[in-house]
Every structure is written in C-alpha cells, then in structure tokens.
C-alpha cells in the first residue's frame, strides 16, 4: 500500500504571507494587494490540481490527484464566499443615505 501525506487546507494557505524584512519599512499593502495575493494563491492551487490530474493520466497516484482536486475545490469555494460577502457589503454601503 502506498504511503501518502494528507495536509489540511486552511485560510492561511490562501492568505498573503508577510513581506520580506526590506518591505517591513514600507507602508502596509492595501486591500487590493491582499485580494490580488489571495487570488494568485487560489490560482496556484488550481494549477497544482491540473498538474496532478495530468500526472494521473500518465500513471500517477490517484490519491494525490484527488487530494489536489479537493484542495483546489475548497480554496475556490472560499474565494466565492469572500466575493459574495464583499458584494453584499458593497450593496449595503450603496444603500446608505449620506
């Protein structure tokens, strides 16, 4: 039986990592930078899943492909939920009377 490692997918997997020490003196990134970083991480996870599927088609491990696909699915669902919450918040702000 083949050994495989199961790693969990957490919110930290798609959240942006702290910048290098040289960037610590620079002002903190804005919301748009944070969102772009999160989207790029989701994209990277999707690409890893694609590679695992390609490896499976050439005789790769089924477990790795399934785990990569589930991780990609979970990260995509999380991204969709964040998008939905952002749109709801935008709608609420637009309804406010100034």
HELIX and SHEET records of a PDB file:
HELIX    1   1 UNK A   11  UNK A   14  1                                   4    
HELIX    2   2 UNK A   21  UNK A   25  5                                   5    
HELIX    3   3 UNK A   31  UNK A   57  1                                  27    
HELIX    4   4 UNK A   62  UNK A   95  1                                  34    
END                                                                             
